[in-house]
Every structure is written in C-alpha cells, then in structure tokens.
C-alpha cells in the first residue's frame, strides 16, 4: 500500500539511480558527445536517397510520405534512433555491474525492480534530452503545428521510451543470467529495429514483407508519431492513415512492456541468479 513514507523511499531510490548512472555516463566527455553526433550521421544516406527519389517523382510512394514532409520524418527518426539506445543501456549497465562485481548491490538490495527500470530510464532520457529537444525545435520551426499536436508527439516519444526501457530491461536481465540468450535477443532486436520503419516508409520494403512489418508493434509507434505531427499540418491526409490498431497497440504495449519486464526480472533472476563471473 502506498503511503507518504513509501513514496518518499521510491523517489529517493529512483533519484539515487539517476545520479549514479549520469555520473557513469559523463565520465568520458568525448564518448558522450559522439553519442549525440552518431544518430545525425545516420540521416545522411536516407536524405540523399529521398531527395533523389522525390526529384525524379514527387509521389514516388503513393502515400503520405512525400517530398513535402520527408525531412520532417527523417528528423523525427533521429529522435527515435536516439532513444533506441535505451534498449542497449540496460544491457551495458548490467554487464558493467556484473564485471565490476557490484551487481548484488543493485539487484539484491531492497530496491524495487520498477524503480531500477524507471531510474535508468529517466537517467537515459536526461542524458539524451538535449539533442532531442534541439531536433524537436527545428521540426517545429520548419513544420509548425498547434500545441495540442506537439504535446501528443512528446507523449508518444515518452511511450516509445517506456517501451524501449521495458525491452532493454529484459535484455539486461539475460545479460546477467545467460549471455548467450542475451546475444541472441540482441540480434533479434536489431532485426526488428531495421524493419520498424524508423527512417523509411513501409512502401520502400518489398510488398511480401509488409505483413510481417505490420506484426511489429514498434512500427505502429513510429508511424503514429509521424502521422500525429503531420495531422497538425494536413489533418485530412494524416487521419486517413491512422487506424484504431495504431492507438490500441501503442497504449497496450506501453503498459504491458515495463510491467512484464519487471515481473519476469524478479522471477527469472530469483530462479537462475547470476552467471558468467
């Protein structure tokens, strides 16, 4: 049962994890700066490809992804690719704690697994907030929208972050329990990320793959975020592409992913413990 004392304890635990993780992240300033710049470089080739395609034919995809908005979608893709690091953050953190032999201080201590998940999530968001804020401001200057749509986009970015954190928490769990499973999951997540349409519209993939891409929940997150911003500019076109599946999948997976990750973490870690050191 939540009371004032338990809320205070949870806040202290989350704050302590945030401070600890941020201090670790900022030990090497050059590495910190590279993490900001690297996603920008990933925009170069998509920009060249789309510029060329749309110069040849303006309606090359026959969908809402067009010459008028592809730069906006690439910039929003940068925000997503910056947040994808949350998937790998937990894996790296738990691996470091394991090799430093400090893992028990984090896992065995009387700290809620939810607090661990959200503590590291918040530290990750803080560390990545500056480039995302800059890109969102650039998007707003180039493609202005009303405040309500901007708030909805920010909420979707938070939903993406929470989902990535839940997936990363599970990845970090297997980094502790069994590194072979963790490596296999990492490959699977990389494949899923490629076919999640972060920078590219689904139409760029062979039609035979569309069915499988639409089975990927992340696709609906990214598509809905793009369409939400575009709805603030061309509501009629954007709303025709938004389906009930977009909304249901985003809401459901944003809730169940962190809850399931925390539950499985407790069950699997308590059963198998730590291996590999």
C-alpha positions as CSV (number, residue, x, y, z in Angstrom):
1,X,0.0,0.0,0.0
2,X,1.3,3.4,-0.9
3,X,1.8,5.9,1.8
4,X,3.9,9.1,2.3
5,X,6.9,7.1,3.6
6,X,6.9,4.5,0.7
7,X,6.5,7.3,-1.9
8,X,9.5,9.1,-0.3
9,X,11.5,5.9,-0.4
10,X,10.7,5.2,-4.0
11,X,11.6,8.8,-5.0
12,X,15.0,8.5,-3.1
13,X,15.8,5.2,-4.8
14,X,15.0,6.5,-8.3
15,X,16.9,9.7,-7.7
16,X,20.0,7.8,-6.4
17,X,19.9,5.5,-9.5
18,X,19.6,8.6,-11.8
19,X,22.6,10.4,-10.2
20,X,24.7,7.2,-10.2
21,X,24.0,6.4,-13.8
22,X,24.5,10.0,-15.0
23,X,27.9,10.2,-13.3
24,X,29.0,7.0,-15.0
25,X,27.7,8.2,-18.4
26,X,29.6,11.5,-18.2
27,X,33.0,10.1,-17.1
28,X,34.2,10.3,-20.7
29,X,33.1,13.5,-22.3
30,X,34.1,12.6,-25.9
31,X,32.1,9.4,-25.8
32,X,29.1,11.4,-24.5
33,X,29.4,13.8,-27.5
34,X,29.8,11.0,-30.0
35,X,26.5,9.5,-28.9
36,X,24.9,12.8,-29.8
37,X,26.5,13.1,-33.2
38,X,26.3,9.4,-34.4
39,X,22.5,9.4,-35.0
40,X,22.8,12.6,-37.1
41,X,25.2,10.8,-39.4
42,X,22.6,8.1,-39.9
43,X,20.4,10.7,-41.6
44,X,22.8,11.4,-44.4
45,X,22.1,8.5,-46.7
46,X,18.3,8.5,-46.2
47,X,18.3,12.2,-47.0
48,X,20.3,11.7,-50.2
49,X,18.1,8.7,-51.3
50,X,14.8,10.5,-50.7
51,X,16.0,13.8,-52.2
52,X,16.9,11.9,-55.4
53,X,13.7,9.9,-55.5
54,X,11.4,12.9,-54.9
55,X,13.3,14.9,-57.6
56,X,12.5,12.1,-60.0
57,X,8.9,11.7,-59.0
58,X,7.1,13.7,-56.3
59,X,4.6,11.0,-55.4
60,X,7.0,8.0,-55.6
61,X,5.5,6.1,-52.7
62,X,1.8,6.9,-53.3
63,X,1.3,7.6,-49.6
64,X,1.5,10.4,-47.1
65,X,5.3,10.1,-47.1
66,X,6.1,12.8,-49.7
67,X,8.5,15.5,-50.8
68,X,6.7,17.9,-48.6
69,X,7.4,16.1,-45.3
70,X,10.3,13.6,-45.7
71,X,12.7,15.9,-44.0
72,X,10.3,16.2,-41.0
73,X,10.1,12.4,-40.8
74,X,13.9,12.0,-41.0
75,X,14.3,14.4,-38.1
76,X,11.7,12.6,-36.1
77,X,13.5,9.4,-37.0
78,X,16.6,10.9,-35.4
79,X,14.7,11.3,-32.1
80,X,13.7,7.6,-32.3
81,X,17.1,6.4,-33.1
82,X,18.5,8.4,-30.2
83,X,16.0,6.7,-27.9
84,X,16.8,3.3,-29.2
85,X,20.0,3.4,-27.1
86,X,17.6,2.7,-24.1
87,X,17.4,-0.8,-25.5
88,X,21.1,-1.3,-25.1
89,X,21.5,0.9,-22.0
90,X,20.4,-1.8,-19.5
91,X,22.4,-4.5,-21.2
92,X,25.6,-2.4,-20.9
93,X,24.8,-1.2,-17.4
94,X,24.1,-4.7,-16.0
95,X,27.2,-6.1,-17.8
96,X,29.4,-3.4,-16.2
97,X,27.9,-4.1,-12.8
98,X,28.5,-7.8,-13.2
99,X,32.1,-7.4,-14.3
100,X,32.8,-4.9,-11.6
101,X,31.2,-7.4,-9.1
102,X,28.8,-4.7,-7.8
103,X,25.7,-6.2,-9.3
104,X,24.4,-7.6,-6.0
105,X,24.5,-4.1,-4.5
106,X,21.9,-3.1,-7.2
107,X,19.8,-6.3,-7.6
108,X,19.8,-7.9,-4.1
109,X,19.4,-4.5,-2.3
110,X,15.9,-3.7,-1.2
111,X,15.2,-1.6,-4.3
112,X,12.0,-2.1,-6.3
113,X,12.7,-3.5,-9.8
114,X,10.3,-0.9,-11.1
115,X,12.5,1.7,-9.5
116,X,15.5,0.3,-11.2
117,X,13.8,0.2,-14.6
118,X,12.4,3.8,-14.3
119,X,15.5,5.2,-12.6
120,X,17.7,4.1,-15.5
121,X,15.0,5.2,-18.0
122,X,14.9,8.7,-16.5
123,X,18.7,9.0,-16.5
124,X,18.8,7.9,-20.1
125,X,16.1,10.5,-21.1
126,X,18.0,13.2,-19.2
127,X,21.3,12.3,-20.9
128,X,19.6,12.3,-24.4
129,X,17.2,15.2,-23.8
130,X,19.3,18.0,-25.3
131,X,19.7,16.7,-28.9
132,X,16.0,15.6,-28.9
133,X,14.9,19.0,-27.7
134,X,17.0,20.7,-30.4
135,X,15.6,18.4,-33.1
136,X,12.0,18.9,-32.0
137,X,12.5,22.7,-32.0
138,X,14.0,22.5,-35.6
139,X,10.9,20.4,-36.6
140,X,8.6,23.0,-35.0
141,X,10.3,25.9,-36.9
142,X,10.3,24.1,-40.2
143,X,6.9,22.4,-39.8
144,X,4.9,24.5,-37.2
145,X,1.9,22.8,-35.5
146,X,-0.5,23.7,-32.7
147,X,0.4,23.0,-29.1
148,X,-2.0,20.0,-28.8
149,X,-0.3,18.1,-31.6
150,X,3.2,18.9,-30.1
151,X,2.1,17.6,-26.7
152,X,0.8,14.4,-28.4
153,X,4.1,13.9,-30.2
154,X,6.0,14.4,-26.9
155,X,3.7,11.9,-25.2
156,X,4.4,9.4,-28.0
157,X,8.2,9.9,-27.5
158,X,7.7,9.1,-23.8
159,X,5.6,6.0,-24.7
160,X,8.4,4.9,-27.1
161,X,11.0,5.4,-24.3
162,X,9.0,3.4,-21.8
163,X,8.6,0.5,-24.3
164,X,12.3,0.6,-25.2
165,X,13.1,0.6,-21.5
166,X,11.0,-2.5,-20.8
167,X,12.6,-4.3,-23.7
168,X,16.0,-3.2,-22.6
169,X,15.3,-4.4,-19.0
170,X,14.7,-7.9,-20.3
171,X,17.8,-7.8,-22.5
172,X,19.8,-6.7,-19.4
173,X,18.2,-9.5,-17.4
174,X,19.6,-12.1,-19.7
175,X,23.0,-10.3,-19.8
176,X,23.0,-11.3,-16.1
177,X,21.5,-14.7,-16.3
178,X,22.8,-16.1,-19.6
179,X,24.9,-14.0,-22.0
180,X,24.2,-16.5,-24.9
181,X,20.5,-15.8,-24.7
182,X,21.2,-12.0,-24.4
183,X,23.3,-12.1,-27.6
184,X,20.5,-13.9,-29.5
185,X,18.0,-11.4,-28.2
186,X,20.2,-8.6,-29.3
187,X,20.3,-9.9,-32.9
188,X,16.6,-10.3,-32.9
189,X,16.0,-6.8,-31.6
190,X,18.4,-5.4,-34.3
191,X,16.4,-7.1,-37.0
192,X,13.1,-5.8,-35.5
193,X,14.6,-2.3,-35.4
194,X,15.6,-2.5,-39.1
195,X,12.0,-3.3,-40.2
196,X,10.4,-0.8,-37.8
197,X,10.5,1.9,-40.4
198,X,12.4,4.4,-38.3
199,X,13.5,6.5,-41.3
200,X,11.8,4.7,-44.3
201,X,8.1,4.3,-45.1
202,X,6.8,0.7,-45.3
203,X,6.4,1.1,-49.0
204,X,10.2,1.0,-49.5
205,X,10.2,-2.6,-48.5
206,X,9.1,-5.5,-50.8
207,X,5.4,-6.0,-50.6
208,X,5.9,-9.6,-49.3
209,X,7.4,-8.1,-46.1
210,X,4.6,-5.7,-45.3
211,X,2.5,-8.3,-43.5
212,X,5.5,-9.2,-41.2
213,X,6.3,-5.5,-40.6
214,X,2.7,-4.9,-39.5
215,X,3.1,-7.6,-36.9
216,X,5.9,-5.5,-35.3
217,X,4.4,-3.2,-32.5
218,X,7.3,-0.7,-32.9
219,X,6.1,0.1,-36.5
220,X,2.8,1.4,-35.1
221,X,4.6,3.7,-32.6
222,X,6.8,5.3,-35.2
223,X,4.1,5.6,-37.8
224,X,1.6,7.1,-35.3
225,X,4.2,9.7,-34.2
226,X,4.9,10.8,-37.8
227,X,1.2,10.9,-38.6
228,X,0.4,12.9,-35.4
229,X,2.8,15.6,-36.4
230,X,1.6,15.6,-40.0
231,X,-2.0,15.8,-38.7
232,X,-1.2,19.2,-37.3
233,X,-0.3,20.3,-40.9
234,X,-2.6,18.3,-43.1
235,X,-5.2,16.8,-40.9
236,X,-7.3,15.3,-43.6
237,X,-4.5,13.3,-45.2
238,X,-2.9,12.1,-41.9
239,X,-6.2,11.0,-40.2
240,X,-7.0,8.8,-43.2
241,X,-3.9,6.7,-42.4
242,X,-4.4,6.5,-38.6
243,X,-6.2,3.3,-37.5
244,X,-7.6,2.0,-34.2
245,X,-4.7,-0.5,-34.3
246,X,-2.2,2.3,-34.0
247,X,-3.8,3.6,-30.8
248,X,-4.6,0.3,-29.2
249,X,-1.1,-1.2,-29.8
250,X,0.7,1.9,-28.5
251,X,-1.5,2.1,-25.4
252,X,-1.4,-1.7,-24.6
253,X,2.3,-2.2,-25.2
254,X,3.3,0.9,-23.3
255,X,1.6,-0.5,-20.3
256,X,2.4,-4.2,-20.5
257,X,6.1,-4.0,-21.6
258,X,7.5,-2.5,-18.4
259,X,5.1,-4.4,-16.2
260,X,6.0,-7.7,-17.9
261,X,9.7,-6.9,-17.8
262,X,9.7,-6.2,-14.1
263,X,7.7,-9.3,-13.3
264,X,10.0,-11.6,-15.4
265,X,13.1,-10.0,-14.0
266,X,12.1,-10.9,-10.5
267,X,11.0,-14.5,-11.4
268,X,13.9,-15.4,-13.7
269,X,16.7,-13.7,-11.6
270,X,15.4,-15.3,-8.4
271,X,15.4,-18.7,-10.1
272,X,18.7,-18.6,-12.0
273,X,20.8,-15.9,-10.4
274,X,24.0,-14.5,-11.9
275,X,26.2,-16.4,-14.3
276,X,29.4,-15.6,-16.1
277,X,31.7,-14.3,-13.4
